[in-house]
């Protein structure tokens, strides 16, 4: 996951471009591994933190709070969110 974010970080992606990559690639990787193994809560928190920092900063390193609460981001698109799955539930 981190190598993909590093390669994407070199591109000038918009927020919606990052949203698309998170939904279609990063969360798909998580879903694949979660079907095979029971992932520890610490790993789920790290994956979520990586997704948050990539969404807001375009990099892997997190610094500061996000612009919108993550609970709102994880809402369905019809409810005003971005349609991310909440991986900790």
N, CA, C and O atoms as CSV, one atom per row, in Angstrom:
chain,resi,resn,atom,element,x,y,z
A,1,UNK,N,N,0.811,-1.189,0.000
A,1,UNK,CA,C,0.000,0.000,0.000
A,1,UNK,C,C,0.859,1.260,0.000
A,1,UNK,O,O,0.588,2.215,-0.728
A,2,UNK,N,N,1.883,1.243,0.816
A,2,UNK,CA,C,2.710,2.450,0.937
A,2,UNK,C,C,3.466,2.739,-0.353
A,2,UNK,O,O,3.660,3.902,-0.708
A,3,UNK,N,N,3.892,1.702,-1.055
A,3,UNK,CA,C,4.608,1.948,-2.316
A,3,UNK,C,C,3.673,2.555,-3.365
A,3,UNK,O,O,4.095,3.387,-4.168
A,4,UNK,N,N,2.416,2.142,-3.356
A,4,UNK,CA,C,1.460,2.732,-4.294
A,4,UNK,C,C,1.226,4.203,-3.969
A,4,UNK,O,O,1.156,5.037,-4.872
A,5,UNK,N,N,1.107,4.519,-2.690
A,5,UNK,CA,C,0.888,5.916,-2.303
A,5,UNK,C,C,2.105,6.760,-2.654
A,5,UNK,O,O,1.962,7.897,-3.102
A,6,UNK,N,N,3.292,6.218,-2.456
A,6,UNK,CA,C,4.498,6.967,-2.833
A,6,UNK,C,C,4.508,7.281,-4.324
A,6,UNK,O,O,4.863,8.389,-4.725
A,7,UNK,N,N,4.123,6.317,-5.137
A,7,UNK,CA,C,4.126,6.565,-6.585
A,7,UNK,C,C,3.014,7.541,-6.975
A,7,UNK,O,O,3.204,8.364,-7.871
A,8,UNK,N,N,1.861,7.459,-6.315
A,8,UNK,CA,C,0.778,8.399,-6.610
A,8,UNK,C,C,1.087,9.796,-6.084
A,8,UNK,O,O,0.615,10.789,-6.639
A,9,UNK,N,N,1.875,9.875,-5.021
A,9,UNK,CA,C,2.201,11.168,-4.428
A,9,UNK,C,C,3.006,12.065,-5.351
A,9,UNK,O,O,3.008,13.285,-5.189
A,10,UNK,N,N,3.688,11.467,-6.316
A,10,UNK,CA,C,4.477,12.271,-7.249
A,10,UNK,C,C,3.602,12.938,-8.307
A,10,UNK,O,O,4.053,13.845,-9.007
A,11,UNK,N,N,2.354,12.493,-8.423
A,11,UNK,CA,C,1.429,13.074,-9.391
A,11,UNK,C,C,0.603,14.172,-8.708
A,11,UNK,O,O,0.397,14.143,-7.495
A,12,UNK,N,N,0.154,15.099,-9.474
A,12,UNK,CA,C,-0.680,16.181,-8.958
A,12,UNK,C,C,-2.142,15.768,-9.099
A,12,UNK,O,O,-2.799,16.111,-10.082
A,13,UNK,N,N,-2.651,15.023,-8.102
A,13,UNK,CA,C,-4.010,14.493,-8.161
A,13,UNK,C,C,-4.981,15.418,-7.439
A,13,UNK,O,O,-4.632,16.018,-6.423
A,14,UNK,N,N,-6.182,15.531,-7.954
A,14,UNK,CA,C,-7.229,16.297,-7.283
A,14,UNK,C,C,-7.790,15.466,-6.127
A,14,UNK,O,O,-7.456,14.291,-5.971
A,15,UNK,N,N,-8.644,16.094,-5.322
A,15,UNK,CA,C,-9.278,15.348,-4.232
A,15,UNK,C,C,-10.090,14.181,-4.780
A,15,UNK,O,O,-10.014,13.070,-4.255
A,16,UNK,N,N,-10.861,14.427,-5.826
A,16,UNK,CA,C,-11.687,13.349,-6.368
A,16,UNK,C,C,-10.838,12.250,-7.010
A,16,UNK,O,O,-11.242,11.087,-7.019
A,17,UNK,N,N,-9.687,12.599,-7.537
A,17,UNK,CA,C,-8.770,11.585,-8.029
A,17,UNK,C,C,-8.260,10.711,-6.899
A,17,UNK,O,O,-8.161,9.492,-7.041
A,18,UNK,N,N,-7.934,11.341,-5.773
A,18,UNK,CA,C,-7.492,10.575,-4.597
A,18,UNK,C,C,-8.621,9.731,-4.033
A,18,UNK,O,O,-8.392,8.600,-3.606
A,19,UNK,N,N,-9.851,10.269,-4.024
A,19,UNK,CA,C,-11.007,9.508,-3.548
A,19,UNK,C,C,-11.192,8.258,-4.391
A,19,UNK,O,O,-11.433,7.174,-3.859
A,20,UNK,N,N,-11.082,8.406,-5.694
A,20,UNK,CA,C,-11.235,7.273,-6.604
A,20,UNK,C,C,-10.163,6.217,-6.358
A,20,UNK,O,O,-10.464,5.024,-6.333
A,21,UNK,N,N,-8.921,6.643,-6.178
A,21,UNK,CA,C,-7.840,5.686,-5.920
A,21,UNK,C,C,-8.018,4.979,-4.577
A,21,UNK,O,O,-7.766,3.778,-4.468
A,22,UNK,N,N,-8.447,5.717,-3.562
A,22,UNK,CA,C,-8.662,5.089,-2.248
A,22,UNK,C,C,-9.762,4.048,-2.355
A,22,UNK,O,O,-9.594,2.921,-1.891
A,23,UNK,N,N,-10.886,4.409,-2.960
A,23,UNK,CA,C,-12.011,3.478,-3.071
A,23,UNK,C,C,-11.697,2.274,-3.953
A,23,UNK,O,O,-12.053,1.148,-3.606
A,24,UNK,N,N,-11.045,2.493,-5.070
A,24,UNK,CA,C,-10.870,1.398,-6.022
A,24,UNK,C,C,-9.629,0.551,-5.781
A,24,UNK,O,O,-9.607,-0.618,-6.168
A,25,UNK,N,N,-8.589,1.108,-5.148
A,25,UNK,CA,C,-7.353,0.344,-4.983
A,25,UNK,C,C,-7.059,0.057,-3.504
A,25,UNK,O,O,-6.968,-1.106,-3.109
A,26,UNK,N,N,-6.914,1.087,-2.699
A,26,UNK,CA,C,-6.479,0.871,-1.316
A,26,UNK,C,C,-7.485,0.064,-0.507
A,26,UNK,O,O,-7.104,-0.872,0.196
A,27,UNK,N,N,-8.755,0.413,-0.598
A,27,UNK,CA,C,-9.751,-0.338,0.167
A,27,UNK,C,C,-9.998,-1.710,-0.436
A,27,UNK,O,O,-10.440,-2.617,0.269
A,28,UNK,N,N,-9.724,-1.885,-1.724
A,28,UNK,CA,C,-9.839,-3.207,-2.340
A,28,UNK,C,C,-8.725,-4.135,-1.836
A,28,UNK,O,O,-8.951,-5.325,-1.619
A,29,UNK,N,N,-7.531,-3.582,-1.655
A,29,UNK,CA,C,-6.434,-4.381,-1.085
A,29,UNK,C,C,-6.804,-4.830,0.324
A,29,UNK,O,O,-6.595,-5.986,0.692
A,30,UNK,N,N,-7.355,-3.905,1.106
A,30,UNK,CA,C,-7.782,-4.246,2.464
A,30,UNK,C,C,-8.840,-5.344,2.437
A,30,UNK,O,O,-8.767,-6.292,3.220
A,31,UNK,N,N,-9.820,-5.225,1.544
A,31,UNK,CA,C,-10.895,-6.211,1.460
A,31,UNK,C,C,-10.344,-7.590,1.099
A,31,UNK,O,O,-10.786,-8.600,1.646
A,32,UNK,N,N,-9.399,-7.630,0.194
A,32,UNK,CA,C,-8.797,-8.906,-0.202
A,32,UNK,C,C,-8.141,-9.591,0.997
A,32,UNK,O,O,-8.399,-10.765,1.261
A,33,UNK,N,N,-7.291,-8.855,1.722
A,33,UNK,CA,C,-6.585,-9.459,2.847
A,33,UNK,C,C,-7.515,-9.759,4.011
A,33,UNK,O,O,-7.276,-10.708,4.758
A,34,UNK,N,N,-8.572,-8.969,4.180
A,34,UNK,CA,C,-9.521,-9.219,5.269
A,34,UNK,C,C,-10.344,-10.479,5.019
A,34,UNK,O,O,-10.853,-11.077,5.968
A,35,UNK,N,N,-10.483,-10.892,3.766
A,35,UNK,CA,C,-11.187,-12.138,3.469
A,35,UNK,C,C,-10.347,-13.354,3.820
A,35,UNK,O,O,-10.883,-14.428,4.092
A,36,UNK,N,N,-9.037,-13.187,3.812
A,36,UNK,CA,C,-8.137,-14.311,4.062
A,36,UNK,C,C,-7.753,-14.397,5.539
A,36,UNK,O,O,-7.726,-15.485,6.114
A,37,UNK,N,N,-7.455,-13.238,6.156
A,37,UNK,CA,C,-6.982,-13.190,7.532
A,37,UNK,C,C,-7.880,-12.293,8.378
A,37,UNK,O,O,-8.568,-11.414,7.859
A,38,UNK,N,N,-7.863,-12.525,9.669
A,38,UNK,CA,C,-8.482,-11.595,10.607
A,38,UNK,C,C,-7.417,-10.552,10.918
A,38,UNK,O,O,-6.395,-10.858,11.533
A,39,UNK,N,N,-7.662,-9.327,10.491
A,39,UNK,CA,C,-6.667,-8.267,10.642
A,39,UNK,C,C,-6.750,-7.649,12.032
A,39,UNK,O,O,-7.846,-7.383,12.525
A,40,UNK,N,N,-5.601,-7.417,12.670
A,40,UNK,CA,C,-5.599,-6.792,13.997
A,40,UNK,C,C,-6.107,-5.348,13.930
A,40,UNK,O,O,-5.980,-4.672,12.909
A,41,UNK,N,N,-6.684,-4.898,15.043
A,41,UNK,CA,C,-7.228,-3.538,15.109
A,41,UNK,C,C,-6.159,-2.487,14.856
A,41,UNK,O,O,-6.445,-1.453,14.251
A,42,UNK,N,N,-4.938,-2.730,15.305
A,42,UNK,CA,C,-3.838,-1.782,15.093
A,42,UNK,C,C,-3.573,-1.598,13.602
A,42,UNK,O,O,-3.352,-0.478,13.141
A,43,UNK,N,N,-3.594,-2.684,12.857
A,43,UNK,CA,C,-3.383,-2.609,11.415
A,43,UNK,C,C,-4.523,-1.856,10.735
A,43,UNK,O,O,-4.290,-1.079,9.810
A,44,UNK,N,N,-5.755,-2.086,11.192
A,44,UNK,CA,C,-6.895,-1.369,10.622
A,44,UNK,C,C,-6.780,0.131,10.878
A,44,UNK,O,O,-7.109,0.938,10.009
A,45,UNK,N,N,-6.314,0.505,12.073
A,45,UNK,CA,C,-6.109,1.925,12.381
A,45,UNK,C,C,-5.019,2.521,11.495
A,45,UNK,O,O,-5.137,3.659,11.041
A,46,UNK,N,N,-3.965,1.758,11.252
A,46,UNK,CA,C,-2.883,2.235,10.380
A,46,UNK,C,C,-3.363,2.412,8.937
A,46,UNK,O,O,-3.002,3.385,8.275
A,47,UNK,N,N,-4.170,1.474,8.456
A,47,UNK,CA,C,-4.706,1.583,7.095
A,47,UNK,C,C,-5.606,2.807,6.989
A,47,UNK,O,O,-5.532,3.559,6.018
A,48,UNK,N,N,-6.449,3.000,7.987
A,48,UNK,CA,C,-7.337,4.169,7.973
A,48,UNK,C,C,-6.535,5.471,8.031
A,48,UNK,O,O,-6.857,6.427,7.327
A,49,UNK,N,N,-5.500,5.511,8.861
A,49,UNK,CA,C,-4.658,6.706,8.946
A,49,UNK,C,C,-3.948,6.975,7.622
A,49,UNK,O,O,-3.796,8.128,7.220
A,50,UNK,N,N,-3.514,5.915,6.946
A,50,UNK,CA,C,-2.874,6.071,5.642
A,50,UNK,C,C,-3.851,6.631,4.616
A,50,UNK,O,O,-3.498,7.514,3.835
A,51,UNK,N,N,-5.082,6.119,4.618
A,51,UNK,CA,C,-6.099,6.628,3.694
A,51,UNK,C,C,-6.426,8.090,3.982
A,51,UNK,O,O,-6.579,8.891,3.060
A,52,UNK,N,N,-6.535,8.435,5.265
A,52,UNK,CA,C,-6.824,9.823,5.643
A,52,UNK,C,C,-5.720,10.759,5.180
A,52,UNK,O,O,-5.994,11.795,4.575
A,53,UNK,N,N,-4.487,10.404,5.457
A,53,UNK,CA,C,-3.385,11.298,5.092
A,53,UNK,C,C,-3.247,11.417,3.572
A,53,UNK,O,O,-2.929,12.493,3.064
A,54,UNK,N,N,-3.483,10.325,2.846
A,54,UNK,CA,C,-3.419,10.418,1.390
A,54,UNK,C,C,-4.550,11.286,0.852
A,54,UNK,O,O,-4.350,12.045,-0.096
A,55,UNK,N,N,-5.737,11.181,1.448
A,55,UNK,CA,C,-6.857,11.994,0.984
A,55,UNK,C,C,-6.582,13.475,1.201
A,55,UNK,O,O,-6.782,14.277,0.289
A,56,UNK,N,N,-6.127,13.850,2.394
A,56,UNK,CA,C,-5.986,15.272,2.720
A,56,UNK,C,C,-4.671,15.874,2.243
A,56,UNK,O,O,-4.647,17.024,1.803
A,57,UNK,N,N,-3.581,15.122,2.323
A,57,UNK,CA,C,-2.270,15.687,2.003
A,57,UNK,C,C,-1.684,15.187,0.694
A,57,UNK,O,O,-0.795,15.828,0.133
A,58,UNK,N,N,-2.166,14.054,0.197
A,58,UNK,CA,C,-1.604,13.482,-1.018
A,58,UNK,C,C,-0.334,12.702,-0.770
A,58,UNK,O,O,0.345,12.289,-1.711
A,59,UNK,N,N,-0.009,12.498,0.506
A,59,UNK,CA,C,1.186,11.735,0.875
A,59,UNK,C,C,0.813,10.709,1.931
A,59,UNK,O,O,-0.340,10.612,2.353
A,60,UNK,N,N,1.801,9.958,2.341
A,60,UNK,CA,C,1.589,8.925,3.347
A,60,UNK,C,C,1.707,9.479,4.764
A,60,UNK,O,O,1.132,8.913,5.694
A,61,UNK,N,N,2.438,10.569,4.940
A,61,UNK,CA,C,2.679,11.119,6.266
A,61,UNK,C,C,1.497,11.972,6.702
A,61,UNK,O,O,1.062,12.866,5.976
A,62,UNK,N,N,0.983,11.688,7.891
A,62,UNK,CA,C,-0.142,12.456,8.434
A,62,UNK,C,C,0.392,13.616,9.263
A,62,UNK,O,O,1.357,13.475,10.015
A,63,UNK,N,N,-0.254,14.759,9.111
A,63,UNK,CA,C,0.107,15.908,9.932
A,63,UNK,C,C,-1.120,16.773,10.121
A,63,UNK,O,O,-1.570,17.440,9.190
A,64,UNK,N,N,-1.653,16.761,11.312
A,64,UNK,CA,C,-2.803,17.589,11.613
A,64,UNK,C,C,-4.125,16.907,11.303
A,64,UNK,O,O,-4.169,15.850,10.673
A,65,UNK,N,N,-5.198,17.536,11.760
A,65,UNK,CA,C,-6.524,16.941,11.537
A,65,UNK,C,C,-7.004,17.138,10.101
A,65,UNK,O,O,-6.497,17.988,9.369
A,66,UNK,N,N,-7.978,16.344,9.726
A,66,UNK,CA,C,-8.565,16.467,8.398
A,66,UNK,C,C,-9.541,17.627,8.339
A,66,UNK,O,O,-9.876,18.226,9.361
A,67,UNK,N,N,-9.989,17.934,7.149
A,67,UNK,CA,C,-10.910,19.049,6.959
A,67,UNK,C,C,-12.341,18.683,7.329
A,67,UNK,O,O,-13.128,19.555,7.699
A,68,UNK,N,N,-12.683,17.404,7.234
A,68,UNK,CA,C,-14.014,16.908,7.553
A,68,UNK,C,C,-13.850,15.654,8.404
A,68,UNK,O,O,-12.908,14.886,8.207
A,69,UNK,N,N,-14.764,15.445,9.350
A,69,UNK,CA,C,-14.697,14.260,10.211
A,69,UNK,C,C,-14.792,12.986,9.370
A,69,UNK,O,O,-15.552,12.922,8.404
A,70,UNK,N,N,-14.019,11.985,9.748
A,70,UNK,CA,C,-13.956,10.741,8.988
A,70,UNK,C,C,-15.314,10.038,8.950
A,70,UNK,O,O,-15.620,9.347,7.978
A,71,UNK,N,N,-16.125,10.204,9.985
A,71,UNK,CA,C,-17.455,9.587,10.010
A,71,UNK,C,C,-18.321,10.128,8.863
A,71,UNK,O,O,-19.120,9.388,8.289
A,72,UNK,N,N,-18.165,11.409,8.531
A,72,UNK,CA,C,-18.910,11.990,7.416
A,72,UNK,C,C,-18.372,11.492,6.074
A,72,UNK,O,O,-19.138,11.292,5.131
A,73,UNK,N,N,-17.079,11.295,5.992
A,73,UNK,CA,C,-16.463,10.785,4.760
A,73,UNK,C,C,-16.960,9.371,4.463
A,73,UNK,O,O,-17.151,9.009,3.301
A,74,UNK,N,N,-17.169,8.576,5.505
A,74,UNK,CA,C,-17.572,7.179,5.340
A,74,UNK,C,C,-19.066,7.005,5.073
A,74,UNK,O,O,-19.525,5.882,4.866
A,75,UNK,N,N,-19.814,8.078,5.075
A,75,UNK,CA,C,-21.236,7.977,4.757
A,75,UNK,C,C,-21.417,7.652,3.273
A,75,UNK,O,O,-20.533,7.920,2.459
A,76,UNK,N,N,-22.573,7.071,2.929
A,76,UNK,CA,C,-22.845,6.822,1.509
A,76,UNK,C,C,-22.925,8.130,0.727
A,76,UNK,O,O,-23.185,9.188,1.300
A,77,UNK,N,N,-22.705,8.054,-0.558
A,77,UNK,CA,C,-22.755,9.251,-1.399
A,77,UNK,C,C,-24.136,9.894,-1.372
A,77,UNK,O,O,-24.260,11.115,-1.461
A,78,UNK,N,N,-25.163,9.076,-1.249
A,78,UNK,CA,C,-26.529,9.616,-1.210
A,78,UNK,C,C,-26.800,10.401,0.066
A,78,UNK,O,O,-27.720,11.218,0.111
A,79,UNK,N,N,-25.991,10.155,1.118
A,79,UNK,CA,C,-26.145,10.868,2.387
A,79,UNK,C,C,-25.128,12.002,2.527
A,79,UNK,O,O,-25.000,12.579,3.606
A,80,UNK,N,N,-24.406,12.327,1.458
A,80,UNK,CA,C,-23.475,13.442,1.487
A,80,UNK,C,C,-22.032,13.064,1.760
A,80,UNK,O,O,-21.178,13.947,1.852
A,81,UNK,N,N,-21.735,11.784,1.892
A,81,UNK,CA,C,-20.365,11.338,2.125
A,81,UNK,C,C,-19.658,11.022,0.817
A,81,UNK,O,O,-20.143,11.331,-0.271
A,82,UNK,N,N,-18.491,10.394,0.960
A,82,UNK,CA,C,-17.712,10.008,-0.219
A,82,UNK,C,C,-17.821,8.519,-0.527
A,82,UNK,O,O,-17.239,8.042,-1.501
A,83,UNK,N,N,-18.562,7.788,0.294
A,83,UNK,CA,C,-18.799,6.376,0.023
A,83,UNK,C,C,-17.688,5.442,0.458
A,83,UNK,O,O,-17.636,4.296,0.011
A,84,UNK,N,N,-16.782,5.917,1.336
A,84,UNK,CA,C,-15.737,5.028,1.850
A,84,UNK,C,C,-16.354,4.030,2.817
A,84,UNK,O,O,-17.313,4.340,3.525
A,85,UNK,N,N,-15.793,2.830,2.837
A,85,UNK,CA,C,-16.192,1.854,3.844
A,85,UNK,C,C,-15.430,2.142,5.126
A,85,UNK,O,O,-14.232,2.423,5.096
A,86,UNK,N,N,-16.123,2.073,6.243
A,86,UNK,CA,C,-15.465,2.223,7.536
A,86,UNK,C,C,-14.869,0.864,7.890
A,86,UNK,O,O,-15.599,-0.049,8.278
A,87,UNK,N,N,-13.568,0.725,7.763
A,87,UNK,CA,C,-12.938,-0.591,7.899
A,87,UNK,C,C,-12.828,-1.054,9.339
A,87,UNK,O,O,-12.517,-2.219,9.585
A,88,UNK,N,N,-13.077,-0.171,10.295
A,88,UNK,CA,C,-12.975,-0.575,11.702
A,88,UNK,C,C,-14.281,-1.133,12.237
A,88,UNK,O,O,-14.335,-1.542,13.397
A,89,UNK,N,N,-15.328,-1.163,11.437
A,89,UNK,CA,C,-16.602,-1.714,11.897
A,89,UNK,C,C,-16.807,-3.098,11.350
A,89,UNK,O,O,-17.827,-3.727,11.629
